[in-house]
Amino acid sequence: MLDPIIAFFTRLFEVIGRAIGTFVAWLAWPFIAFRNWLRGRGWFVKIPVFVILIAIVASYGYLIYITQFWSIGDPDYPERYAFETEYGAAGSQAGDGACYPSAMVQVAADLIDKNVNQEYWVPSNPLSKAGFLFIIDWKDTPFFDNKAAFQLGINQAVRRTAVELVDRLGRVRGTSSINQNLQDAREAANYREDAWFFTLSPPFLQPSTQARLRDARDSLLAFNLELQECRADFDARADNLMQFFDRVTADIGSTSEILQRRMEQSNFMGFDRRADDRFWFTFGQLYGYYGILSAARSDFREVVAQRNLDAIWDRVDEQMQDALNMRPPFVANGSASSLIKSHLESIGFDLLRVRSNLVEMRDVLER
């Protein structure tokens, strides 16, 4: 009676075995063909081929190292700046005749330093750009894209801050001239995020993203030096802070829309090859804005005190900390009816909480 069942499973496993064998043979065929081609060749052919193969293996090993062995660092990093004691209102006179530098500028410069000096900038790595088998972008797979997404999220916060520094904060009432260091910083920070020093189009050589971001950092630090010497302006007015809140809320609002569209692709099993890079981009953006907003609280301390924003701002800090304490080993995108948690929904909720409090502070400033 069991013979038909046994025969069915026997045939099933035979088919599965043949399918696996065919797939393995398909994968191994290029290597076997290459080995057959190389066999019998002279050493003047074999040596360059071996050198190229070693370079490829070493390059992929390095890619694995820089994308899999990384850390976000201290999520409470704004605390190390001691804004209350080490900084004053940006651009205001200090007791020794100098002026206070901008904490926002310093944090933005340090975030760039973290991305390109303390860590390797992954988006420009040639094999990271090439994708899986030179066919599929890594962002369309569950592999090798988390650190790149985190760095791009931080860079998004730096870019937005650089733009606002040029347009409003680093000049008086919009009628004064633009500070050249801030202008240089904005141009460098908004450079292509995946540029390598070599390109296939003329003139074949170009500045890499790392080099341009280092230029942006140098320009930001040069502006802060000018500010300390009272040779530059930082217009810490309430309307400028309100405008900055508008820009930040618009930026994170755009990210929340991206998360929402990704959550619409959720499933019962929670597996989603794009969920991880969406999550880590948002995480990096919140990481960057946590430091920049904490620095803005220091730079605009007189406005904050006059408008009694401390209680609301404390809530923003708490919400940022809650979001940055979430470190899932695997990012899932479970549907509403699934037992699998959606990490996109969790970080999206924290993102919207931050945004709602920024909107509330913006409304207080407008009154």
C-alpha positions as CSV (number, residue, x, y, z in Angstrom):
1,M,0.0,0.0,0.0
2,L,2.9,2.3,0.7
3,D,4.7,1.5,-2.6
4,P,3.1,4.2,-4.7
5,I,3.9,6.8,-2.0
6,I,7.5,5.6,-1.8
7,A,7.8,5.7,-5.5
8,F,6.4,9.2,-5.7
9,F,8.9,10.6,-3.2
10,T,11.7,8.6,-4.9
11,R,10.9,10.3,-8.2
12,L,10.5,13.7,-6.5
13,F,13.9,13.5,-4.9
14,E,15.4,12.3,-8.2
15,V,14.0,15.3,-10.0
16,I,15.3,17.7,-7.2
17,G,18.7,16.0,-7.4
18,R,18.9,16.4,-11.2
19,A,17.8,20.0,-10.9
20,I,20.5,20.7,-8.3
21,G,23.1,18.9,-10.3
22,T,22.1,20.9,-13.4
23,F,22.3,24.2,-11.5
24,V,25.8,23.3,-10.0
25,A,27.0,22.3,-13.5
26,W,25.7,25.6,-14.9
27,L,27.6,27.5,-12.2
28,A,30.8,25.4,-12.6
29,W,30.8,25.5,-16.4
30,P,32.6,28.8,-16.9
31,F,35.3,27.8,-14.4
32,I,35.8,24.4,-16.1
33,A,35.9,26.0,-19.5
34,F,38.4,28.5,-18.2
35,R,40.6,25.8,-16.7
36,N,40.5,23.8,-19.9
37,W,41.5,26.9,-21.9
38,L,44.4,27.7,-19.4
39,R,45.7,24.2,-19.5
40,G,48.7,23.9,-21.8
41,R,49.2,27.6,-22.0
42,G,52.7,29.0,-21.4
43,W,53.7,30.7,-18.2
44,F,53.7,34.1,-19.9
45,V,49.9,33.6,-20.1
46,K,49.4,31.9,-16.8
47,I,51.3,34.4,-14.6
48,P,49.2,37.5,-15.6
49,V,46.0,35.4,-15.3
50,F,46.9,34.3,-11.8
51,V,47.8,37.8,-10.8
52,I,44.4,39.0,-12.1
53,L,42.6,36.2,-10.2
54,I,44.4,37.0,-7.0
55,A,43.5,40.7,-7.4
56,I,39.8,39.8,-7.9
57,V,39.7,37.5,-4.9
58,A,41.5,40.1,-2.7
59,S,39.1,42.8,-3.9
60,Y,36.0,40.7,-3.1
61,G,37.6,39.9,0.3
62,Y,38.0,43.6,1.0
63,L,34.5,44.3,-0.1
64,I,33.2,41.6,2.3
65,Y,35.4,43.1,5.1
66,I,34.2,46.8,4.7
67,T,30.5,45.9,4.2
68,Q,30.1,43.2,6.9
69,F,32.5,44.3,9.7
70,W,31.2,47.7,10.7
71,S,29.6,49.5,13.6
72,I,27.5,52.7,13.8
73,G,29.5,53.8,16.8
74,D,28.0,55.5,19.8
75,P,24.4,56.4,19.1
76,D,24.5,59.0,21.9
77,Y,27.5,60.8,20.2
78,P,26.1,64.3,20.6
79,E,26.7,64.1,24.4
80,R,30.5,64.1,23.9
81,Y,30.4,67.6,22.5
82,A,29.2,69.1,25.9
83,F,27.3,71.8,24.1
84,E,26.3,73.5,27.3
85,T,29.8,74.2,28.5
86,E,32.0,74.1,25.4
87,Y,29.9,76.1,23.0
88,G,27.8,79.3,23.0
89,A,25.3,80.9,20.6
90,A,27.0,80.6,17.2
91,G,28.6,83.9,16.1
92,S,28.1,85.7,19.4
93,Q,30.9,87.4,21.2
94,A,32.9,85.2,23.6
95,G,34.5,86.6,26.8
96,D,38.0,86.7,25.3
97,G,37.1,88.9,22.4
98,A,36.7,86.0,20.0
99,C,33.4,84.6,18.7
100,Y,31.7,81.3,19.3
101,P,32.0,78.7,16.4
102,S,28.9,76.9,15.1
103,A,28.2,73.6,16.7
104,M,26.1,72.6,13.6
105,V,29.1,73.2,11.4
106,Q,31.4,71.2,13.7
107,V,29.0,68.2,13.8
108,A,28.5,68.2,10.1
109,A,32.2,68.2,9.6
110,D,32.6,65.3,12.1
111,L,29.9,63.3,10.4
112,I,31.8,63.6,7.1
113,D,35.0,62.6,9.0
114,K,33.2,59.5,10.2
115,N,32.0,58.5,6.8
116,V,35.2,59.0,4.8
117,N,38.1,59.1,7.2
118,Q,37.2,56.8,10.1
119,E,35.4,54.4,7.7
120,Y,35.7,53.4,4.1
121,W,33.1,55.1,1.8
122,V,31.4,52.0,0.4
123,P,29.2,53.5,-2.4
124,S,32.3,54.4,-4.4
125,N,33.9,50.9,-4.2
126,P,34.0,49.5,-7.8
127,L,32.7,46.1,-6.8
128,S,30.0,47.6,-4.7
129,K,28.9,49.7,-7.8
130,A,29.2,46.6,-10.1
131,G,26.7,44.6,-8.1
132,F,26.1,40.9,-7.9
133,L,27.7,39.2,-10.9
134,F,27.8,42.6,-12.6
135,I,24.1,42.2,-13.3
136,I,22.0,43.0,-10.2
137,D,22.7,46.0,-8.0
138,W,23.5,45.1,-4.4
139,K,20.6,47.2,-3.2
140,D,18.3,44.7,-5.0
141,T,19.8,41.9,-3.0
142,P,19.9,41.2,0.8
143,F,23.7,41.5,0.8
144,F,26.5,44.1,1.0
145,D,24.3,47.2,1.0
146,N,23.6,48.0,4.6
147,K,26.7,50.0,5.4
148,A,26.4,51.9,2.1
149,A,22.7,52.8,2.9
150,F,23.7,53.9,6.4
151,Q,26.4,56.2,5.1
152,L,24.1,57.7,2.4
153,G,21.6,58.4,5.1
154,I,24.2,60.4,7.1
155,N,25.3,62.1,4.0
156,Q,21.7,63.2,3.2
157,A,21.5,65.0,6.6
158,V,24.9,66.7,5.9
159,R,23.8,67.8,2.4
160,R,20.6,69.4,3.7
161,T,22.6,71.2,6.5
162,A,25.2,72.5,4.0
163,V,22.5,73.9,1.8
164,E,20.8,75.7,4.7
165,L,24.1,77.1,5.9
166,V,24.7,78.7,2.5
167,D,21.2,79.9,1.9
168,R,20.2,81.3,5.3
169,L,22.3,80.6,8.3
170,G,25.7,81.7,7.1
171,R,24.6,85.2,6.0
172,V,22.6,88.1,7.3
173,R,18.9,88.5,6.1
174,G,19.7,87.1,2.7
175,T,21.1,90.4,1.5
176,S,24.7,89.8,2.5
177,S,27.2,88.0,0.2
178,I,27.4,84.2,0.4
179,N,30.3,82.9,2.4
180,Q,32.8,81.3,0.0
181,N,33.8,78.5,2.4
182,L,30.1,77.5,2.9
183,Q,29.6,77.7,-0.9
184,D,32.5,75.4,-1.5
185,A,31.2,73.0,1.2
186,R,27.8,72.9,-0.3
187,E,29.2,72.1,-3.8
188,A,31.5,69.4,-2.5
189,A,28.9,67.8,-0.2
190,N,26.4,67.5,-3.1
191,Y,28.9,65.8,-5.4
192,R,28.0,62.4,-6.8
193,E,27.8,59.8,-4.0
194,D,29.3,56.9,-6.0
195,A,32.2,58.5,-7.9
196,W,35.5,56.6,-8.1
197,F,38.7,58.3,-9.2
198,F,38.6,56.4,-12.5
199,T,35.8,56.6,-15.0
200,L,35.2,55.0,-18.4
201,S,34.2,58.3,-20.0
202,P,36.7,61.1,-21.0
203,P,38.8,62.4,-19.4
204,F,38.8,59.1,-17.5
205,L,40.0,60.6,-14.2
206,Q,37.8,62.5,-11.8
207,P,37.7,63.4,-8.1
208,S,36.3,60.6,-6.0
209,T,33.4,61.1,-3.7
210,Q,35.7,60.6,-0.7
211,A,38.0,63.4,-1.9
212,R,35.1,65.8,-2.5
213,L,33.6,65.1,0.9
214,R,37.0,65.7,2.5
215,D,37.0,69.1,0.7
216,A,33.6,69.8,2.1
217,R,34.8,69.0,5.6
218,D,37.9,71.3,5.2
219,S,35.6,74.1,4.0
220,L,33.2,73.7,6.9
221,L,36.1,73.8,9.4
222,A,37.5,76.9,7.6
223,F,34.2,78.6,8.0
224,N,34.2,77.8,11.7
225,L,37.6,79.3,12.0
226,E,36.4,82.5,10.3
227,L,33.5,82.5,12.7
228,Q,35.8,82.2,15.7
229,E,37.8,85.1,14.4
230,C,34.6,87.2,14.0
231,R,35.1,87.4,10.2
232,A,32.0,85.5,9.3
233,D,28.3,85.6,10.2
234,F,25.9,83.1,11.6
235,D,22.3,84.5,11.7
236,A,20.7,82.7,14.7
237,R,17.3,84.1,14.3
238,A,13.9,82.5,15.1
239,D,12.8,82.6,11.4
240,N,16.0,80.9,10.3
241,L,15.5,78.1,12.8
242,M,11.9,77.8,11.7
243,Q,13.1,77.5,8.0
244,F,15.6,74.9,9.0
245,F,12.8,72.9,10.7
246,D,10.8,73.2,7.5
247,R,13.6,71.7,5.4
248,V,14.4,68.9,7.9
249,T,10.7,67.9,8.2
250,A,10.4,67.9,4.4
251,D,13.5,65.7,4.1
252,I,12.4,63.1,6.6
253,G,8.8,63.3,5.3
254,S,10.2,62.2,1.9
255,T,11.9,59.3,3.6
256,S,8.7,58.3,5.4
257,E,6.9,58.1,2.0
258,I,9.7,55.8,0.7
259,L,9.2,53.6,3.7
260,Q,5.5,53.5,3.2
261,R,5.8,52.5,-0.5
262,R,8.2,49.7,0.6
263,M,5.8,48.5,3.4
264,E,3.2,48.1,0.7
265,Q,5.4,45.3,-0.7
266,S,5.4,43.4,2.7
267,N,4.5,39.8,2.9
268,F,3.5,37.2,5.5
269,M,7.1,35.8,5.7
270,G,8.6,39.2,6.2
271,F,11.4,38.6,3.7
272,D,12.1,41.7,1.5
273,R,15.4,42.2,-0.3
274,R,15.0,46.0,-0.3
275,A,13.9,46.4,3.3
276,D,17.4,46.4,4.7
277,D,18.8,49.3,2.7
278,R,15.6,51.3,3.3
279,F,15.9,50.7,7.0
280,W,19.6,51.6,7.2
281,F,19.2,54.7,5.1
282,T,16.5,56.0,7.5
283,F,18.7,54.9,10.4
284,G,21.6,56.9,9.1
285,Q,19.5,59.9,8.3
286,L,18.2,59.9,11.9
287,Y,21.8,59.4,13.2
288,G,23.0,62.4,11.3
289,Y,20.0,64.7,12.2
290,Y,20.3,63.7,15.9
291,G,23.7,65.3,16.1
292,I,22.9,68.2,13.8
293,L,19.6,69.1,15.7
294,S,21.4,68.8,19.0
295,A,24.0,71.3,17.7
296,A,21.3,73.6,16.4
297,R,19.8,73.7,19.9
298,S,23.2,75.0,21.0
299,D,23.6,77.5,18.2
300,F,20.1,78.9,18.6
301,R,20.1,78.7,22.4
302,E,18.8,82.2,22.8
303,V,15.9,81.5,20.6
304,V,15.2,78.2,22.3
305,A,15.2,80.0,25.7
306,Q,13.0,82.8,24.6
307,R,10.4,80.5,23.0
308,N,10.5,77.8,25.8
309,L,11.4,75.0,23.4
310,D,13.4,72.9,25.8
311,A,10.6,70.5,26.8
312,I,9.7,69.7,23.2
313,W,13.3,69.5,22.2
314,D,13.9,67.0,25.0
315,R,11.2,64.8,23.5
316,V,12.9,65.0,20.1
317,D,16.1,63.8,21.7
318,E,14.4,60.9,23.4
319,Q,12.7,59.9,20.2
320,M,16.0,60.0,18.4
321,Q,17.6,57.8,21.1
322,D,14.7,55.3,20.9
323,A,15.1,55.0,17.1
324,L,18.9,54.6,17.3
325,N,18.7,51.9,19.9
326,M,17.0,49.6,17.4
327,R,19.6,47.3,15.8
328,P,17.9,44.3,14.2
329,P,20.3,41.5,13.0
330,F,17.9,41.0,10.1
331,V,15.5,43.6,8.7
332,A,12.0,42.1,8.2
333,N,9.1,43.7,6.4
334,G,6.1,41.6,7.6
335,S,2.6,42.4,6.6
336,A,-0.1,43.6,9.0
337,S,-1.5,40.0,9.3
338,S,1.9,38.4,9.9
339,L,3.5,37.4,13.1
340,I,6.8,38.8,11.7
341,K,7.6,42.3,12.9
342,S,8.0,45.0,10.3
343,H,11.2,46.9,11.2
344,L,10.3,49.5,8.5
345,E,7.1,50.2,10.3
346,S,8.9,50.6,13.6
347,I,11.5,53.0,12.4
348,G,8.9,54.8,10.3
349,F,6.9,55.4,13.4
350,D,9.9,56.9,15.2
351,L,10.6,59.0,12.2
352,L,7.1,60.5,12.2
353,R,7.2,61.1,15.9
354,V,10.4,63.2,15.4
355,R,8.7,65.0,12.5
356,S,5.6,65.8,14.4
357,N,7.6,67.4,17.3
358,L,9.7,69.4,14.8
359,V,6.4,70.7,13.3
360,E,5.2,71.6,16.7
361,M,8.4,73.6,17.4
362,R,8.1,75.2,14.1
363,D,4.5,76.3,15.0
364,V,5.7,77.7,18.3
365,L,8.4,79.8,16.4
366,E,5.8,81.1,14.0
367,R,3.5,82.6,16.7
